[in-house]
Amino acid sequence: MLGGGQGMDRNNPEVIHLMDEQKEITNSMGQLLGEEVLRLMREAKNAEADGRILGKVQTITCPGRERINEGQGRAGITGTYKDGSPVEIKLGLLMIDDIAIGTVNAEVYNLIAQR
């Protein structure tokens, strides 16, 4: 991409060449991935029929806050906040045997994650 939001000149022969190369690389990577999937399917052993799958979704509530100095609090400058409405966060867990997959419908920052 060129600076200043100009984008690329798709009529430029060099850009056309680079985009064609990118298409070829993408196609090659897709073919390699497909071949690996087929290999794994051929070599896969039958899974046990007594595995367990569990799932749970729960909503929790965290204290909310509102920024009172808009435009600040970025680039290393501390923001100023006041208490705000509580924030609901949905948590999910999927267990497949001993494999845990967790979900959260929020951008979890360190203090929220610790709580």
Phi and psi restraints in degrees (range 20) as a CNS / XPLOR table:
assign (resid 1 and name C) (resid 2 and name N)
       (resid 2 and name CA) (resid 2 and name C) 1.0 -87.9 20.0 2
assign (resid 2 and name N) (resid 2 and name CA)
       (resid 2 and name C) (resid 3 and name N) 1.0 156.8 20.0 2
assign (resid 2 and name C) (resid 3 and name N)
       (resid 3 and name CA) (resid 3 and name C) 1.0 -68.2 20.0 2
assign (resid 3 and name N) (resid 3 and name CA)
       (resid 3 and name C) (resid 4 and name N) 1.0 164.0 20.0 2
assign (resid 3 and name C) (resid 4 and name N)
       (resid 4 and name CA) (resid 4 and name C) 1.0 75.1 20.0 2
assign (resid 4 and name N) (resid 4 and name CA)
       (resid 4 and name C) (resid 5 and name N) 1.0 16.4 20.0 2
assign (resid 4 and name C) (resid 5 and name N)
       (resid 5 and name CA) (resid 5 and name C) 1.0 69.2 20.0 2
assign (resid 5 and name N) (resid 5 and name CA)
       (resid 5 and name C) (resid 6 and name N) 1.0 23.2 20.0 2
assign (resid 5 and name C) (resid 6 and name N)
       (resid 6 and name CA) (resid 6 and name C) 1.0 -78.4 20.0 2
assign (resid 6 and name N) (resid 6 and name CA)
       (resid 6 and name C) (resid 7 and name N) 1.0 -28.3 20.0 2
assign (resid 6 and name C) (resid 7 and name N)
       (resid 7 and name CA) (resid 7 and name C) 1.0 79.8 20.0 2
assign (resid 7 and name N) (resid 7 and name CA)
       (resid 7 and name C) (resid 8 and name N) 1.0 -167.3 20.0 2
assign (resid 7 and name C) (resid 8 and name N)
       (resid 8 and name CA) (resid 8 and name C) 1.0 -105.9 20.0 2
assign (resid 8 and name N) (resid 8 and name CA)
       (resid 8 and name C) (resid 9 and name N) 1.0 148.6 20.0 2
assign (resid 8 and name C) (resid 9 and name N)
       (resid 9 and name CA) (resid 9 and name C) 1.0 -87.6 20.0 2
assign (resid 9 and name N) (resid 9 and name CA)
       (resid 9 and name C) (resid 10 and name N) 1.0 101.1 20.0 2
assign (resid 9 and name C) (resid 10 and name N)
       (resid 10 and name CA) (resid 10 and name C) 1.0 -71.0 20.0 2
assign (resid 10 and name N) (resid 10 and name CA)
       (resid 10 and name C) (resid 11 and name N) 1.0 -4.4 20.0 2
assign (resid 10 and name C) (resid 11 and name N)
       (resid 11 and name CA) (resid 11 and name C) 1.0 -94.3 20.0 2
assign (resid 11 and name N) (resid 11 and name CA)
       (resid 11 and name C) (resid 12 and name N) 1.0 -9.1 20.0 2
assign (resid 11 and name C) (resid 12 and name N)
       (resid 12 and name CA) (resid 12 and name C) 1.0 -71.2 20.0 2
assign (resid 12 and name N) (resid 12 and name CA)
       (resid 12 and name C) (resid 13 and name N) 1.0 124.7 20.0 2
assign (resid 12 and name C) (resid 13 and name N)
       (resid 13 and name CA) (resid 13 and name C) 1.0 -57.0 20.0 2
assign (resid 13 and name N) (resid 13 and name CA)
       (resid 13 and name C) (resid 14 and name N) 1.0 -35.0 20.0 2
assign (resid 13 and name C) (resid 14 and name N)
       (resid 14 and name CA) (resid 14 and name C) 1.0 -67.7 20.0 2
assign (resid 14 and name N) (resid 14 and name CA)
       (resid 14 and name C) (resid 15 and name N) 1.0 -40.4 20.0 2
assign (resid 14 and name C) (resid 15 and name N)
       (resid 15 and name CA) (resid 15 and name C) 1.0 -65.9 20.0 2
assign (resid 15 and name N) (resid 15 and name CA)
       (resid 15 and name C) (resid 16 and name N) 1.0 -42.4 20.0 2
assign (resid 15 and name C) (resid 16 and name N)
       (resid 16 and name CA) (resid 16 and name C) 1.0 -59.0 20.0 2
assign (resid 16 and name N) (resid 16 and name CA)
       (resid 16 and name C) (resid 17 and name N) 1.0 -45.1 20.0 2
assign (resid 16 and name C) (resid 17 and name N)
       (resid 17 and name CA) (resid 17 and name C) 1.0 -61.3 20.0 2
assign (resid 17 and name N) (resid 17 and name CA)
       (resid 17 and name C) (resid 18 and name N) 1.0 -46.5 20.0 2
assign (resid 17 and name C) (resid 18 and name N)
       (resid 18 and name CA) (resid 18 and name C) 1.0 -64.2 20.0 2
assign (resid 18 and name N) (resid 18 and name CA)
       (resid 18 and name C) (resid 19 and name N) 1.0 -38.9 20.0 2
assign (resid 18 and name C) (resid 19 and name N)
       (resid 19 and name CA) (resid 19 and name C) 1.0 -68.3 20.0 2
assign (resid 19 and name N) (resid 19 and name CA)
       (resid 19 and name C) (resid 20 and name N) 1.0 -38.0 20.0 2
assign (resid 19 and name C) (resid 20 and name N)
       (resid 20 and name CA) (resid 20 and name C) 1.0 -64.0 20.0 2
assign (resid 20 and name N) (resid 20 and name CA)
       (resid 20 and name C) (resid 21 and name N) 1.0 -40.8 20.0 2
assign (resid 20 and name C) (resid 21 and name N)
       (resid 21 and name CA) (resid 21 and name C) 1.0 -62.0 20.0 2
assign (resid 21 and name N) (resid 21 and name CA)
       (resid 21 and name C) (resid 22 and name N) 1.0 -40.8 20.0 2
assign (resid 21 and name C) (resid 22 and name N)
       (resid 22 and name CA) (resid 22 and name C) 1.0 -63.5 20.0 2
assign (resid 22 and name N) (resid 22 and name CA)
       (resid 22 and name C) (resid 23 and name N) 1.0 -39.8 20.0 2
assign (resid 22 and name C) (resid 23 and name N)
       (resid 23 and name CA) (resid 23 and name C) 1.0 -61.8 20.0 2
assign (resid 23 and name N) (resid 23 and name CA)
       (resid 23 and name C) (resid 24 and name N) 1.0 -42.3 20.0 2
assign (resid 23 and name C) (resid 24 and name N)
       (resid 24 and name CA) (resid 24 and name C) 1.0 -64.1 20.0 2
assign (resid 24 and name N) (resid 24 and name CA)
       (resid 24 and name C) (resid 25 and name N) 1.0 -42.1 20.0 2
assign (resid 24 and name C) (resid 25 and name N)
       (resid 25 and name CA) (resid 25 and name C) 1.0 -63.3 20.0 2
assign (resid 25 and name N) (resid 25 and name CA)
       (resid 25 and name C) (resid 26 and name N) 1.0 -43.6 20.0 2
assign (resid 25 and name C) (resid 26 and name N)
       (resid 26 and name CA) (resid 26 and name C) 1.0 -62.0 20.0 2
assign (resid 26 and name N) (resid 26 and name CA)
       (resid 26 and name C) (resid 27 and name N) 1.0 -44.3 20.0 2
assign (resid 26 and name C) (resid 27 and name N)
       (resid 27 and name CA) (resid 27 and name C) 1.0 -62.2 20.0 2
assign (resid 27 and name N) (resid 27 and name CA)
       (resid 27 and name C) (resid 28 and name N) 1.0 -42.4 20.0 2
assign (resid 27 and name C) (resid 28 and name N)
       (resid 28 and name CA) (resid 28 and name C) 1.0 -63.4 20.0 2
assign (resid 28 and name N) (resid 28 and name CA)
       (resid 28 and name C) (resid 29 and name N) 1.0 -43.5 20.0 2
assign (resid 28 and name C) (resid 29 and name N)
       (resid 29 and name CA) (resid 29 and name C) 1.0 -64.3 20.0 2
assign (resid 29 and name N) (resid 29 and name CA)
       (resid 29 and name C) (resid 30 and name N) 1.0 -38.4 20.0 2
assign (resid 29 and name C) (resid 30 and name N)
       (resid 30 and name CA) (resid 30 and name C) 1.0 -64.0 20.0 2
assign (resid 30 and name N) (resid 30 and name CA)
       (resid 30 and name C) (resid 31 and name N) 1.0 -40.5 20.0 2
assign (resid 30 and name C) (resid 31 and name N)
       (resid 31 and name CA) (resid 31 and name C) 1.0 -65.8 20.0 2
assign (resid 31 and name N) (resid 31 and name CA)
       (resid 31 and name C) (resid 32 and name N) 1.0 -42.8 20.0 2
assign (resid 31 and name C) (resid 32 and name N)
       (resid 32 and name CA) (resid 32 and name C) 1.0 -61.6 20.0 2
assign (resid 32 and name N) (resid 32 and name CA)
       (resid 32 and name C) (resid 33 and name N) 1.0 -42.9 20.0 2
assign (resid 32 and name C) (resid 33 and name N)
       (resid 33 and name CA) (resid 33 and name C) 1.0 -63.5 20.0 2
assign (resid 33 and name N) (resid 33 and name CA)
       (resid 33 and name C) (resid 34 and name N) 1.0 -44.8 20.0 2
assign (resid 33 and name C) (resid 34 and name N)
       (resid 34 and name CA) (resid 34 and name C) 1.0 -60.7 20.0 2
assign (resid 34 and name N) (resid 34 and name CA)
       (resid 34 and name C) (resid 35 and name N) 1.0 -41.9 20.0 2
assign (resid 34 and name C) (resid 35 and name N)
       (resid 35 and name CA) (resid 35 and name C) 1.0 -64.6 20.0 2
assign (resid 35 and name N) (resid 35 and name CA)
       (resid 35 and name C) (resid 36 and name N) 1.0 -37.9 20.0 2
assign (resid 35 and name C) (resid 36 and name N)
       (resid 36 and name CA) (resid 36 and name C) 1.0 -68.1 20.0 2
assign (resid 36 and name N) (resid 36 and name CA)
       (resid 36 and name C) (resid 37 and name N) 1.0 -38.9 20.0 2
assign (resid 36 and name C) (resid 37 and name N)
       (resid 37 and name CA) (resid 37 and name C) 1.0 -61.7 20.0 2
assign (resid 37 and name N) (resid 37 and name CA)
       (resid 37 and name C) (resid 38 and name N) 1.0 -45.8 20.0 2
assign (resid 37 and name C) (resid 38 and name N)
       (resid 38 and name CA) (resid 38 and name C) 1.0 -61.8 20.0 2
assign (resid 38 and name N) (resid 38 and name CA)
       (resid 38 and name C) (resid 39 and name N) 1.0 -40.3 20.0 2
assign (resid 38 and name C) (resid 39 and name N)
       (resid 39 and name CA) (resid 39 and name C) 1.0 -62.7 20.0 2
assign (resid 39 and name N) (resid 39 and name CA)
       (resid 39 and name C) (resid 40 and name N) 1.0 -45.1 20.0 2
assign (resid 39 and name C) (resid 40 and name N)
       (resid 40 and name CA) (resid 40 and name C) 1.0 -64.3 20.0 2
assign (resid 40 and name N) (resid 40 and name CA)
       (resid 40 and name C) (resid 41 and name N) 1.0 -38.1 20.0 2
assign (resid 40 and name C) (resid 41 and name N)
       (resid 41 and name CA) (resid 41 and name C) 1.0 -65.5 20.0 2
assign (resid 41 and name N) (resid 41 and name CA)
       (resid 41 and name C) (resid 42 and name N) 1.0 -38.5 20.0 2
assign (resid 41 and name C) (resid 42 and name N)
       (resid 42 and name CA) (resid 42 and name C) 1.0 -66.5 20.0 2
assign (resid 42 and name N) (resid 42 and name CA)
       (resid 42 and name C) (resid 43 and name N) 1.0 -37.3 20.0 2
assign (resid 42 and name C) (resid 43 and name N)
       (resid 43 and name CA) (resid 43 and name C) 1.0 -92.9 20.0 2
assign (resid 43 and name N) (resid 43 and name CA)
       (resid 43 and name C) (resid 44 and name N) 1.0 -5.8 20.0 2
assign (resid 43 and name C) (resid 44 and name N)
       (resid 44 and name CA) (resid 44 and name C) 1.0 -66.8 20.0 2
assign (resid 44 and name N) (resid 44 and name CA)
       (resid 44 and name C) (resid 45 and name N) 1.0 138.7 20.0 2
assign (resid 44 and name C) (resid 45 and name N)
       (resid 45 and name CA) (resid 45 and name C) 1.0 -90.3 20.0 2
assign (resid 45 and name N) (resid 45 and name CA)
       (resid 45 and name C) (resid 46 and name N) 1.0 157.0 20.0 2
assign (resid 45 and name C) (resid 46 and name N)
       (resid 46 and name CA) (resid 46 and name C) 1.0 -62.4 20.0 2
assign (resid 46 and name N) (resid 46 and name CA)
       (resid 46 and name C) (resid 47 and name N) 1.0 135.8 20.0 2
assign (resid 46 and name C) (resid 47 and name N)
       (resid 47 and name CA) (resid 47 and name C) 1.0 -80.8 20.0 2
assign (resid 47 and name N) (resid 47 and name CA)
       (resid 47 and name C) (resid 48 and name N) 1.0 157.5 20.0 2
assign (resid 47 and name C) (resid 48 and name N)
       (resid 48 and name CA) (resid 48 and name C) 1.0 -70.1 20.0 2
assign (resid 48 and name N) (resid 48 and name CA)
       (resid 48 and name C) (resid 49 and name N) 1.0 144.0 20.0 2
assign (resid 48 and name C) (resid 49 and name N)
       (resid 49 and name CA) (resid 49 and name C) 1.0 -85.0 20.0 2
assign (resid 49 and name N) (resid 49 and name CA)
       (resid 49 and name C) (resid 50 and name N) 1.0 -8.6 20.0 2
assign (resid 49 and name C) (resid 50 and name N)
       (resid 50 and name CA) (resid 50 and name C) 1.0 -103.3 20.0 2
assign (resid 50 and name N) (resid 50 and name CA)
       (resid 50 and name C) (resid 51 and name N) 1.0 24.9 20.0 2
assign (resid 50 and name C) (resid 51 and name N)
       (resid 51 and name CA) (resid 51 and name C) 1.0 -68.0 20.0 2
assign (resid 51 and name N) (resid 51 and name CA)
       (resid 51 and name C) (resid 52 and name N) 1.0 163.9 20.0 2
assign (resid 51 and name C) (resid 52 and name N)
       (resid 52 and name CA) (resid 52 and name C) 1.0 -120.7 20.0 2
assign (resid 52 and name N) (resid 52 and name CA)
       (resid 52 and name C) (resid 53 and name N) 1.0 143.1 20.0 2
assign (resid 52 and name C) (resid 53 and name N)
       (resid 53 and name CA) (resid 53 and name C) 1.0 -128.2 20.0 2
assign (resid 53 and name N) (resid 53 and name CA)
       (resid 53 and name C) (resid 54 and name N) 1.0 124.3 20.0 2
assign (resid 53 and name C) (resid 54 and name N)
       (resid 54 and name CA) (resid 54 and name C) 1.0 -128.4 20.0 2
assign (resid 54 and name N) (resid 54 and name CA)
       (resid 54 and name C) (resid 55 and name N) 1.0 149.3 20.0 2
assign (resid 54 and name C) (resid 55 and name N)
       (resid 55 and name CA) (resid 55 and name C) 1.0 -146.4 20.0 2
assign (resid 55 and name N) (resid 55 and name CA)
       (resid 55 and name C) (resid 56 and name N) 1.0 150.6 20.0 2
assign (resid 55 and name C) (resid 56 and name N)
       (resid 56 and name CA) (resid 56 and name C) 1.0 -154.9 20.0 2
assign (resid 56 and name N) (resid 56 and name CA)
       (resid 56 and name C) (resid 57 and name N) 1.0 141.4 20.0 2
assign (resid 56 and name C) (resid 57 and name N)
       (resid 57 and name CA) (resid 57 and name C) 1.0 -128.3 20.0 2
assign (resid 57 and name N) (resid 57 and name CA)
       (resid 57 and name C) (resid 58 and name N) 1.0 135.2 20.0 2
assign (resid 57 and name C) (resid 58 and name N)
       (resid 58 and name CA) (resid 58 and name C) 1.0 -142.6 20.0 2
assign (resid 58 and name N) (resid 58 and name CA)
       (resid 58 and name C) (resid 59 and name N) 1.0 143.3 20.0 2
assign (resid 58 and name C) (resid 59 and name N)
       (resid 59 and name CA) (resid 59 and name C) 1.0 -103.3 20.0 2
assign (resid 59 and name N) (resid 59 and name CA)
       (resid 59 and name C) (resid 60 and name N) 1.0 130.2 20.0 2
assign (resid 59 and name C) (resid 60 and name N)
       (resid 60 and name CA) (resid 60 and name C) 1.0 -115.6 20.0 2
assign (resid 60 and name N) (resid 60 and name CA)
       (resid 60 and name C) (resid 61 and name N) 1.0 161.9 20.0 2
assign (resid 60 and name C) (resid 61 and name N)
       (resid 61 and name CA) (resid 61 and name C) 1.0 -119.9 20.0 2
assign (resid 61 and name N) (resid 61 and name CA)
       (resid 61 and name C) (resid 62 and name N) 1.0 132.5 20.0 2
assign (resid 61 and name C) (resid 62 and name N)
       (resid 62 and name CA) (resid 62 and name C) 1.0 -119.8 20.0 2
assign (resid 62 and name N) (resid 62 and name CA)
       (resid 62 and name C) (resid 63 and name N) 1.0 152.8 20.0 2
assign (resid 62 and name C) (resid 63 and name N)
       (resid 63 and name CA) (resid 63 and name C) 1.0 -61.4 20.0 2
assign (resid 63 and name N) (resid 63 and name CA)
       (resid 63 and name C) (resid 64 and name N) 1.0 139.8 20.0 2
assign (resid 63 and name C) (resid 64 and name N)
       (resid 64 and name CA) (resid 64 and name C) 1.0 -99.8 20.0 2
assign (resid 64 and name N) (resid 64 and name CA)
       (resid 64 and name C) (resid 65 and name N) 1.0 166.9 20.0 2
assign (resid 64 and name C) (resid 65 and name N)
       (resid 65 and name CA) (resid 65 and name C) 1.0 -150.6 20.0 2
assign (resid 65 and name N) (resid 65 and name CA)
       (resid 65 and name C) (resid 66 and name N) 1.0 156.8 20.0 2
assign (resid 65 and name C) (resid 66 and name N)
       (resid 66 and name CA) (resid 66 and name C) 1.0 -124.7 20.0 2
assign (resid 66 and name N) (resid 66 and name CA)
       (resid 66 and name C) (resid 67 and name N) 1.0 138.6 20.0 2
assign (resid 66 and name C) (resid 67 and name N)
       (resid 67 and name CA) (resid 67 and name C) 1.0 -77.8 20.0 2
assign (resid 67 and name N) (resid 67 and name CA)
       (resid 67 and name C) (resid 68 and name N) 1.0 132.4 20.0 2
assign (resid 67 and name C) (resid 68 and name N)
       (resid 68 and name CA) (resid 68 and name C) 1.0 -107.3 20.0 2
assign (resid 68 and name N) (resid 68 and name CA)
       (resid 68 and name C) (resid 69 and name N) 1.0 -4.9 20.0 2
assign (resid 68 and name C) (resid 69 and name N)
       (resid 69 and name CA) (resid 69 and name C) 1.0 -117.9 20.0 2
assign (resid 69 and name N) (resid 69 and name CA)
       (resid 69 and name C) (resid 70 and name N) 1.0 71.1 20.0 2
assign (resid 69 and name C) (resid 70 and name N)
       (resid 70 and name CA) (resid 70 and name C) 1.0 -52.9 20.0 2
assign (resid 70 and name N) (resid 70 and name CA)
       (resid 70 and name C) (resid 71 and name N) 1.0 143.8 20.0 2
assign (resid 70 and name C) (resid 71 and name N)
       (resid 71 and name CA) (resid 71 and name C) 1.0 86.7 20.0 2
assign (resid 71 and name N) (resid 71 and name CA)
       (resid 71 and name C) (resid 72 and name N) 1.0 -12.3 20.0 2
assign (resid 71 and name C) (resid 72 and name N)
       (resid 72 and name CA) (resid 72 and name C) 1.0 -113.1 20.0 2
assign (resid 72 and name N) (resid 72 and name CA)
       (resid 72 and name C) (resid 73 and name N) 1.0 -179.5 20.0 2
assign (resid 72 and name C) (resid 73 and name N)
       (resid 73 and name CA) (resid 73 and name C) 1.0 83.4 20.0 2
assign (resid 73 and name N) (resid 73 and name CA)
       (resid 73 and name C) (resid 74 and name N) 1.0 20.1 20.0 2
assign (resid 73 and name C) (resid 74 and name N)
       (resid 74 and name CA) (resid 74 and name C) 1.0 -127.4 20.0 2
assign (resid 74 and name N) (resid 74 and name CA)
       (resid 74 and name C) (resid 75 and name N) 1.0 164.4 20.0 2
assign (resid 74 and name C) (resid 75 and name N)
       (resid 75 and name CA) (resid 75 and name C) 1.0 54.4 20.0 2
assign (resid 75 and name N) (resid 75 and name CA)
       (resid 75 and name C) (resid 76 and name N) 1.0 44.8 20.0 2
assign (resid 75 and name C) (resid 76 and name N)
       (resid 76 and name CA) (resid 76 and name C) 1.0 85.8 20.0 2
assign (resid 76 and name N) (resid 76 and name CA)
       (resid 76 and name C) (resid 77 and name N) 1.0 -2.3 20.0 2
assign (resid 76 and name C) (resid 77 and name N)
       (resid 77 and name CA) (resid 77 and name C) 1.0 -96.1 20.0 2
assign (resid 77 and name N) (resid 77 and name CA)
       (resid 77 and name C) (resid 78 and name N) 1.0 124.7 20.0 2
assign (resid 77 and name C) (resid 78 and name N)
       (resid 78 and name CA) (resid 78 and name C) 1.0 -66.7 20.0 2
assign (resid 78 and name N) (resid 78 and name CA)
       (resid 78 and name C) (resid 79 and name N) 1.0 134.0 20.0 2
assign (resid 78 and name C) (resid 79 and name N)
       (resid 79 and name CA) (resid 79 and name C) 1.0 -82.6 20.0 2
assign (resid 79 and name N) (resid 79 and name CA)
       (resid 79 and name C) (resid 80 and name N) 1.0 162.3 20.0 2
assign (resid 79 and name C) (resid 80 and name N)
       (resid 80 and name CA) (resid 80 and name C) 1.0 -112.0 20.0 2
assign (resid 80 and name N) (resid 80 and name CA)
       (resid 80 and name C) (resid 81 and name N) 1.0 132.7 20.0 2
assign (resid 80 and name C) (resid 81 and name N)
       (resid 81 and name CA) (resid 81 and name C) 1.0 -130.4 20.0 2
assign (resid 81 and name N) (resid 81 and name CA)
       (resid 81 and name C) (resid 82 and name N) 1.0 159.6 20.0 2
assign (resid 81 and name C) (resid 82 and name N)
       (resid 82 and name CA) (resid 82 and name C) 1.0 -129.9 20.0 2
assign (resid 82 and name N) (resid 82 and name CA)
       (resid 82 and name C) (resid 83 and name N) 1.0 160.3 20.0 2
assign (resid 82 and name C) (resid 83 and name N)
       (resid 83 and name CA) (resid 83 and name C) 1.0 -59.5 20.0 2
assign (resid 83 and name N) (resid 83 and name CA)
       (resid 83 and name C) (resid 84 and name N) 1.0 141.6 20.0 2
assign (resid 83 and name C) (resid 84 and name N)
       (resid 84 and name CA) (resid 84 and name C) 1.0 -130.5 20.0 2
assign (resid 84 and name N) (resid 84 and name CA)
       (resid 84 and name C) (resid 85 and name N) 1.0 -170.0 20.0 2
assign (resid 84 and name C) (resid 85 and name N)
       (resid 85 and name CA) (resid 85 and name C) 1.0 -64.4 20.0 2
assign (resid 85 and name N) (resid 85 and name CA)
       (resid 85 and name C) (resid 86 and name N) 1.0 147.9 20.0 2
assign (resid 85 and name C) (resid 86 and name N)
       (resid 86 and name CA) (resid 86 and name C) 1.0 -59.9 20.0 2
assign (resid 86 and name N) (resid 86 and name CA)
       (resid 86 and name C) (resid 87 and name N) 1.0 152.0 20.0 2
assign (resid 86 and name C) (resid 87 and name N)
       (resid 87 and name CA) (resid 87 and name C) 1.0 -113.4 20.0 2
assign (resid 87 and name N) (resid 87 and name CA)
       (resid 87 and name C) (resid 88 and name N) 1.0 127.7 20.0 2
assign (resid 87 and name C) (resid 88 and name N)
       (resid 88 and name CA) (resid 88 and name C) 1.0 -92.7 20.0 2
assign (resid 88 and name N) (resid 88 and name CA)
       (resid 88 and name C) (resid 89 and name N) 1.0 134.2 20.0 2
assign (resid 88 and name C) (resid 89 and name N)
       (resid 89 and name CA) (resid 89 and name C) 1.0 -126.4 20.0 2
assign (resid 89 and name N) (resid 89 and name CA)
       (resid 89 and name C) (resid 90 and name N) 1.0 128.2 20.0 2
assign (resid 89 and name C) (resid 90 and name N)
       (resid 90 and name CA) (resid 90 and name C) 1.0 -93.0 20.0 2
assign (resid 90 and name N) (resid 90 and name CA)
       (resid 90 and name C) (resid 91 and name N) 1.0 125.5 20.0 2
assign (resid 90 and name C) (resid 91 and name N)
       (resid 91 and name CA) (resid 91 and name C) 1.0 -110.3 20.0 2
assign (resid 91 and name N) (resid 91 and name CA)
       (resid 91 and name C) (resid 92 and name N) 1.0 143.1 20.0 2
assign (resid 91 and name C) (resid 92 and name N)
       (resid 92 and name CA) (resid 92 and name C) 1.0 -134.0 20.0 2
assign (resid 92 and name N) (resid 92 and name CA)
       (resid 92 and name C) (resid 93 and name N) 1.0 152.6 20.0 2
assign (resid 92 and name C) (resid 93 and name N)
       (resid 93 and name CA) (resid 93 and name C) 1.0 -141.2 20.0 2
assign (resid 93 and name N) (resid 93 and name CA)
       (resid 93 and name C) (resid 94 and name N) 1.0 130.1 20.0 2
assign (resid 93 and name C) (resid 94 and name N)
       (resid 94 and name CA) (resid 94 and name C) 1.0 -121.8 20.0 2
assign (resid 94 and name N) (resid 94 and name CA)
       (resid 94 and name C) (resid 95 and name N) 1.0 122.8 20.0 2
assign (resid 94 and name C) (resid 95 and name N)
       (resid 95 and name CA) (resid 95 and name C) 1.0 -110.6 20.0 2
assign (resid 95 and name N) (resid 95 and name CA)
       (resid 95 and name C) (resid 96 and name N) 1.0 124.7 20.0 2
assign (resid 95 and name C) (resid 96 and name N)
       (resid 96 and name CA) (resid 96 and name C) 1.0 -119.2 20.0 2
assign (resid 96 and name N) (resid 96 and name CA)
       (resid 96 and name C) (resid 97 and name N) 1.0 102.6 20.0 2
assign (resid 96 and name C) (resid 97 and name N)
       (resid 97 and name CA) (resid 97 and name C) 1.0 53.9 20.0 2
assign (resid 97 and name N) (resid 97 and name CA)
       (resid 97 and name C) (resid 98 and name N) 1.0 -117.1 20.0 2
assign (resid 97 and name C) (resid 98 and name N)
       (resid 98 and name CA) (resid 98 and name C) 1.0 -102.2 20.0 2
assign (resid 98 and name N) (resid 98 and name CA)
       (resid 98 and name C) (resid 99 and name N) 1.0 16.4 20.0 2
assign (resid 98 and name C) (resid 99 and name N)
       (resid 99 and name CA) (resid 99 and name C) 1.0 -100.0 20.0 2
assign (resid 99 and name N) (resid 99 and name CA)
       (resid 99 and name C) (resid 100 and name N) 1.0 123.8 20.0 2
assign (resid 99 and name C) (resid 100 and name N)
       (resid 100 and name CA) (resid 100 and name C) 1.0 -107.2 20.0 2
assign (resid 100 and name N) (resid 100 and name CA)
       (resid 100 and name C) (resid 101 and name N) 1.0 131.3 20.0 2
assign (resid 100 and name C) (resid 101 and name N)
       (resid 101 and name CA) (resid 101 and name C) 1.0 -121.9 20.0 2
assign (resid 101 and name N) (resid 101 and name CA)
       (resid 101 and name C) (resid 102 and name N) 1.0 118.0 20.0 2
assign (resid 101 and name C) (resid 102 and name N)
       (resid 102 and name CA) (resid 102 and name C) 1.0 -105.7 20.0 2
assign (resid 102 and name N) (resid 102 and name CA)
       (resid 102 and name C) (resid 103 and name N) 1.0 151.4 20.0 2
assign (resid 102 and name C) (resid 103 and name N)
       (resid 103 and name CA) (resid 103 and name C) 1.0 -134.0 20.0 2
assign (resid 103 and name N) (resid 103 and name CA)
       (resid 103 and name C) (resid 104 and name N) 1.0 153.9 20.0 2
assign (resid 103 and name C) (resid 104 and name N)
       (resid 104 and name CA) (resid 104 and name C) 1.0 -150.0 20.0 2
assign (resid 104 and name N) (resid 104 and name CA)
       (resid 104 and name C) (resid 105 and name N) 1.0 136.3 20.0 2
assign (resid 104 and name C) (resid 105 and name N)
       (resid 105 and name CA) (resid 105 and name C) 1.0 -97.8 20.0 2
assign (resid 105 and name N) (resid 105 and name CA)
       (resid 105 and name C) (resid 106 and name N) 1.0 44.4 20.0 2
assign (resid 105 and name C) (resid 106 and name N)
       (resid 106 and name CA) (resid 106 and name C) 1.0 -151.6 20.0 2
assign (resid 106 and name N) (resid 106 and name CA)
       (resid 106 and name C) (resid 107 and name N) 1.0 164.0 20.0 2
assign (resid 106 and name C) (resid 107 and name N)
       (resid 107 and name CA) (resid 107 and name C) 1.0 -88.9 20.0 2
assign (resid 107 and name N) (resid 107 and name CA)
       (resid 107 and name C) (resid 108 and name N) 1.0 105.9 20.0 2
assign (resid 107 and name C) (resid 108 and name N)
       (resid 108 and name CA) (resid 108 and name C) 1.0 -90.1 20.0 2
assign (resid 108 and name N) (resid 108 and name CA)
       (resid 108 and name C) (resid 109 and name N) 1.0 115.9 20.0 2
assign (resid 108 and name C) (resid 109 and name N)
       (resid 109 and name CA) (resid 109 and name C) 1.0 -90.2 20.0 2
assign (resid 109 and name N) (resid 109 and name CA)
       (resid 109 and name C) (resid 110 and name N) 1.0 170.0 20.0 2
assign (resid 109 and name C) (resid 110 and name N)
       (resid 110 and name CA) (resid 110 and name C) 1.0 -55.3 20.0 2
assign (resid 110 and name N) (resid 110 and name CA)
       (resid 110 and name C) (resid 111 and name N) 1.0 -50.1 20.0 2
assign (resid 110 and name C) (resid 111 and name N)
       (resid 111 and name CA) (resid 111 and name C) 1.0 -64.0 20.0 2
assign (resid 111 and name N) (resid 111 and name CA)
       (resid 111 and name C) (resid 112 and name N) 1.0 -38.6 20.0 2
assign (resid 111 and name C) (resid 112 and name N)
       (resid 112 and name CA) (resid 112 and name C) 1.0 -68.3 20.0 2
assign (resid 112 and name N) (resid 112 and name CA)
       (resid 112 and name C) (resid 113 and name N) 1.0 -43.1 20.0 2
assign (resid 112 and name C) (resid 113 and name N)
       (resid 113 and name CA) (resid 113 and name C) 1.0 -61.2 20.0 2
assign (resid 113 and name N) (resid 113 and name CA)
       (resid 113 and name C) (resid 114 and name N) 1.0 -39.0 20.0 2
assign (resid 113 and name C) (resid 114 and name N)
       (resid 114 and name CA) (resid 114 and name C) 1.0 -65.3 20.0 2
assign (resid 114 and name N) (resid 114 and name CA)
       (resid 114 and name C) (resid 115 and name N) 1.0 -39.0 20.0 2
